[in-house]
Amino acid sequence: MRKTFIVEKGTKQDSHIHFYLNENSSDIKCHPTGQMITDSDDMAFVYLMDEEDGYSYVKFPQTVWPLLVETLQSKVNPMLQWNTEQIELIKFNDELQSLIYNIEGNYNYGEVFTTAVEETFAELLSEA
């Protein structure tokens, strides 16, 4: 069964954004794939993690989107932390930026999700 981990919060440390998982996640045995998708029903961006038997999901809910904006502005991939572990989410910025540009004006993601993305990432979208 596919595991889903929720990012609860994030912090900015020097030039890196660090995202923290919401639970004691000592059983995470996965590697970053460099791929992102969306979950418009849950209003989240989803980073895919590769496991031995498939993928697990790391969800970035709307509450942490302001830090996603900062991540894109910094042009540095964020770090994901749980317990004492930490990994870089490779290709995060490229994937997120592509998704945001694809979502803009595209109501196939749902009007509520599209509008929320356009509002949150307005500054970045206006630079394109």
C-alpha positions as CSV (number, residue, x, y, z in Angstrom):
1,M,0.0,0.0,0.0
2,R,1.2,3.5,-0.9
3,K,2.3,5.6,2.0
4,T,1.5,9.3,2.2
5,F,3.4,11.7,4.4
6,I,2.2,15.2,5.1
7,V,4.5,18.2,5.4
8,E,3.4,19.9,8.5
9,K,5.7,22.9,8.6
10,G,8.8,24.4,7.2
11,T,11.6,26.8,8.1
12,K,14.2,28.8,6.3
13,Q,17.7,28.1,7.3
14,D,20.3,30.1,5.5
15,S,19.5,29.7,1.8
16,H,17.6,26.4,2.3
17,I,14.0,25.7,3.1
18,H,13.6,22.7,5.3
19,F,10.2,20.9,5.3
20,Y,9.3,18.7,8.2
21,L,7.0,15.6,8.2
22,N,4.0,15.5,10.5
23,E,4.7,12.3,12.3
24,N,7.3,10.0,13.7
25,S,8.5,8.8,10.3
26,S,11.3,6.5,11.3
27,D,10.2,3.9,8.8
28,I,10.8,6.0,5.7
29,K,13.0,4.0,3.4
30,C,12.7,5.9,0.2
31,H,14.6,8.1,-2.3
32,P,13.6,11.3,-4.1
33,T,12.4,10.8,-7.7
34,G,12.6,14.4,-8.9
35,Q,8.9,14.2,-9.9
36,M,5.9,16.1,-8.7
37,I,2.2,15.8,-9.2
38,T,-0.9,17.6,-7.7
39,D,-3.7,16.5,-5.6
40,S,-6.3,19.1,-6.4
41,D,-9.0,17.5,-4.2
42,D,-6.7,17.9,-1.1
43,M,-5.3,21.2,-2.3
44,A,-1.7,19.9,-2.3
45,F,1.4,19.5,-4.4
46,V,2.8,15.9,-4.1
47,Y,6.5,14.9,-4.4
48,L,7.0,11.3,-5.4
49,M,9.4,9.1,-3.4
50,D,10.7,5.9,-4.8
51,E,10.5,2.8,-2.5
52,E,11.4,-0.8,-3.1
53,D,7.8,-1.7,-4.0
54,G,6.5,1.5,-5.6
55,Y,6.0,5.1,-4.7
56,S,5.2,7.0,-1.6
57,Y,3.8,10.5,-1.5
58,V,5.0,13.6,0.3
59,K,2.1,16.1,0.3
60,F,2.6,19.8,0.6
61,P,-0.7,21.2,1.7
62,Q,-1.8,24.8,1.1
63,T,-0.6,25.8,4.6
64,V,3.0,25.5,3.5
65,W,2.6,27.1,0.0
66,P,4.1,30.4,1.1
67,L,7.3,28.5,1.7
68,L,7.0,26.9,-1.7
69,V,7.1,30.4,-3.1
70,E,10.3,31.2,-1.1
71,T,11.8,27.9,-2.3
72,L,11.2,28.9,-6.0
73,Q,12.6,32.4,-5.3
74,S,15.8,31.0,-3.7
75,K,16.4,28.7,-6.7
76,V,17.7,26.1,-4.2
77,N,16.0,22.7,-3.8
78,P,14.5,22.2,-0.3
79,M,15.4,19.7,2.2
80,L,13.0,17.1,3.7
81,Q,13.5,16.3,7.4
82,W,12.1,13.7,9.8
83,N,13.6,12.6,13.1
84,T,17.4,12.9,12.5
85,E,17.2,12.2,8.7
86,Q,17.4,14.8,6.0
87,I,17.4,14.5,2.2
88,E,17.5,17.0,-0.7
89,L,14.3,16.9,-2.9
90,I,16.1,16.8,-6.2
91,K,14.5,18.7,-9.2
92,F,11.9,20.1,-6.8
93,N,12.0,23.6,-8.1
94,D,11.9,22.6,-11.8
95,E,9.0,20.3,-11.2
96,L,7.0,22.8,-9.1
97,Q,7.6,25.7,-11.5
98,S,6.4,23.6,-14.4
99,L,3.3,22.6,-12.5
100,I,2.5,26.2,-11.5
101,Y,2.8,27.4,-15.1
102,N,0.7,24.5,-16.3
103,I,-2.0,25.2,-13.7
104,E,-2.3,28.9,-14.4
105,G,-5.6,29.4,-16.2
106,N,-6.1,25.7,-16.5
107,Y,-9.4,24.7,-14.8
108,N,-8.9,21.0,-15.5
109,Y,-7.3,21.1,-12.0
110,G,-10.6,22.5,-10.6
111,E,-11.4,26.2,-10.2
112,V,-10.7,26.3,-6.5
113,F,-7.3,24.7,-6.8
114,T,-6.4,26.8,-9.9
115,T,-7.4,30.0,-8.2
116,A,-5.5,29.2,-5.0
117,V,-2.4,28.5,-7.0
118,E,-2.7,31.7,-9.1
119,E,-3.2,33.8,-5.9
120,T,-0.3,32.2,-3.9
121,F,2.2,32.2,-6.8
122,A,1.0,35.4,-8.4
123,E,4.4,37.2,-8.0
124,L,6.2,34.3,-9.7
125,L,3.6,34.0,-12.5
126,S,3.8,37.7,-13.3
127,E,7.6,37.4,-13.8
128,A,7.1,34.7,-16.6
